[in-house]
Amino acid sequence: MALKHLIYSQDLDKTGYEEIFRRSKQFSDSGIPPQLCEGKVVATLFFQPSTRTMMAFQTAMLRAGGGWIGVTGEKGLSAEKGESFEDTIRTFGALSDIIALRHPDDQAAENAGKVSLVPVINGGSGSKEHAIGAAMMLFTWLNNLKRPLEGLKIGLYGTPQINRVTKALVPIMGMYGMHLVIDDLGHFPLPKEVETRAKQNGLKELRYDKLDNFIRDVDVLVVTRGLQKGIIPEDKFPKEKAELILKSYKPITIQHMKKLRKDAVLSMIMPRIFEIDVAVDNDPRAIYAKKEPFVETCLAVMTYLLEIPVP
């Protein structure tokens, strides 16, 4: 039987996402069964910096009774001796049950899926996609809004063009018939292929406007990280573009929160550098500053791909 991977967010259909959200909610509400993944090992291969995604996979497997092996960067691997990326993936596939991967090359996750002996989860492949980021963000909204995802009005502020979580997230928003309005600072729109996939999936609305014109109307305001240091190499990201972002990106402040509806939430694709004023953290609608259920979502995806039953 063919392995199930999560290389691109659309590798899962809506039925798959619904099952992942069901599992995530079960773990959030009732706790993680301590023997659910007994004897299983996740390999966290993170060749780029990570805090939330890498640690969420490791914590999830440990809490479920399994273990983890992994690397941060190439130091200590036979890659330093010249071993190919593909052979490294095969080796870790032979030593583990599932791989969570982050890599600077756009095609890394796809290439890993072609040769891996076990399921591969894309936690960031170059500038292309952060496939599991879609499930992580969507369940966070679902868990905080306490209402269905269908038809939500989403506001997106920042630099979606260069944000790989956004590229994974927006097509899945289409599956839920959401409405999307974007303030891209006037310069950083979504890639056209992402817009097309979202519309094909059922996105009800996609338009561009200024934040002040839509902030009062949205259920979720999503803020992207401004610069992409640690993802896009400096030699491939023009200095002029970085300066344009810094000039155009005005942080979210308490004044913005006064305009956001009381029943709406403020979400952020972390890490934060300057994009949201720290004074906003105390607002109960600032869900990025709370315990986000990333561990539960990562475990839900792993158990789903490994076909481990979760009643």
NORGI-V541362 format. One record per run of one state. SS is the DSSP state (H for helix, E for strand, - for the rest). FROM is the first residue (numbers start at 1). TO is the last residue. If there is no record, write none. Layout:
ss:SS from:FROM to:TO
ss:SS from:FROM to:TO
//
This chain:
ss:- from:1 to:5
ss:E from:6 to:6
ss:- from:7 to:8
ss:H from:9 to:11
ss:- from:12 to:13
ss:H from:14 to:30
ss:- from:31 to:40
ss:E from:41 to:46
ss:- from:47 to:51
ss:H from:52 to:63
ss:- from:64 to:66
ss:E from:67 to:72
ss:- from:73 to:77
ss:H from:78 to:81
ss:- from:82 to:84
ss:H from:85 to:95
ss:- from:96 to:97
ss:E from:98 to:103
ss:- from:104 to:107
ss:H from:108 to:115
ss:- from:116 to:118
ss:E from:119 to:125
ss:- from:126 to:128
ss:E from:129 to:129
ss:- from:130 to:130
ss:H from:131 to:145
ss:- from:146 to:152
ss:E from:153 to:157
ss:- from:158 to:159
ss:H from:160 to:162
ss:- from:163 to:163
ss:H from:164 to:175
ss:- from:176 to:178
ss:E from:179 to:183
ss:- from:184 to:191
ss:H from:192 to:201
ss:- from:202 to:204
ss:E from:205 to:208
ss:- from:209 to:210
ss:H from:211 to:214
ss:- from:215 to:219
ss:E from:220 to:223
ss:- from:224 to:233
ss:H from:234 to:236
ss:- from:237 to:238
ss:H from:239 to:248
ss:- from:249 to:251
ss:E from:252 to:252
ss:- from:253 to:253
ss:H from:254 to:259
ss:- from:260 to:264
ss:E from:265 to:268
ss:- from:269 to:275
ss:E from:276 to:276
ss:- from:277 to:277
ss:H from:278 to:282
ss:- from:283 to:285
ss:E from:286 to:286
ss:H from:287 to:289
ss:- from:290 to:293
ss:H from:294 to:305
ss:- from:306 to:311
//
